[in-house]
Amino acid sequence: MSKDQHIDFIKIQNNSITAAEGLLFQTEKQIDPFKFLGDAYKFFGITYPKFFKMDGLSKAGLIAAELLSEKVSIEKNTGLIFSNSSSSLDTDLRFQDSMKSFASPSVFVYTLPNIVLGEISIRHQIQSENAFFISEKFDPALILDYAEIQLKNSACENVLCGWLNLHNNEYDVFLWHVAGLEDLQSQRGQLLKIYATTHE
Amino acid sequence: MSDLHTELKESIIEQLNLEDMQPADIENNEALFGDGLGLDSIDALELIVLLEKDYGIKLTDPNQGKQIFNSINTMADFIEKHRTK
């Protein structure tokens, strides 16, 4: 396989959303992550009734998956394998803060990082395997190794993979698609380079 | 429309993150759940919290919820009769 094998991805960082083909959306200045994600949601004309009730992690994941689904097939047998370093800490702290007066049920339901996988699954009617790993930094080998196991076991037909981190008002989202085993092998060694290139 | 009705609508919009919705968009008799406003079970929990936080009403019987949270009118009626603040 060529080193320049095309990989479909969506990256969200520093008030901008980019894809393999270039910049898709950007705000002029640094704004609150929730405002940025809300603006992006409206800009792309996405309609999902629960969007504004979701936590930041789910909002970022849903937008990235939505944009990726315009280029690749995300369907019933798509596996979801995500990872981050902050788990759901951003929402955990919001929930802790709400407990000073009245604990918020709607914040509590997002105090797990894998809730975003459920939101994406509902949106795209996915009924396949999913996993959310916590790792210190973006580790494509960890995600691809697990994706390979799932594909070899026929637990899914293709995989939506992602690094999805949100904490301290900083977000770092990198979602990409693995079409199958052959595609997966061709991606090894490329992802860190793409991630680094798009994170300047 | 009473001040309480308007206040309730504003609180619900804020508390439940009903983006782009205005108080005037919610009819007093409109069903809050199901085909009406489309609220869900987590929203119901938020409404219970709202009753306690803003009006000092603690629901002791969960079965009351279905009747109380039927519409803005039923919520306002219940609050007027039971509020402690």
Chai-1 contact restraints between the chains, C-beta under 6 A:
chainA,res_idxA,chainB,res_idxB,connection_type,confidence,min_distance_angstrom,max_distance_angstrom,comment,restraint_id
A,F52,B,N17,contact,1.0,0.0,6.0,A-B,restraint_1
A,F52,B,E19,contact,1.0,0.0,6.0,A-B,restraint_2
A,K53,B,N17,contact,1.0,0.0,6.0,A-B,restraint_3
A,F102,B,V49,contact,1.0,0.0,6.0,A-B,restraint_4
A,F102,B,K53,contact,1.0,0.0,6.0,A-B,restraint_5
A,P105,B,I42,contact,1.0,0.0,6.0,A-B,restraint_6
A,P105,B,L45,contact,1.0,0.0,6.0,A-B,restraint_7
A,P105,B,E46,contact,1.0,0.0,6.0,A-B,restraint_8
A,S106,B,I42,contact,1.0,0.0,6.0,A-B,restraint_9
A,S106,B,E46,contact,1.0,0.0,6.0,A-B,restraint_10
A,V109,B,I42,contact,1.0,0.0,6.0,A-B,restraint_11
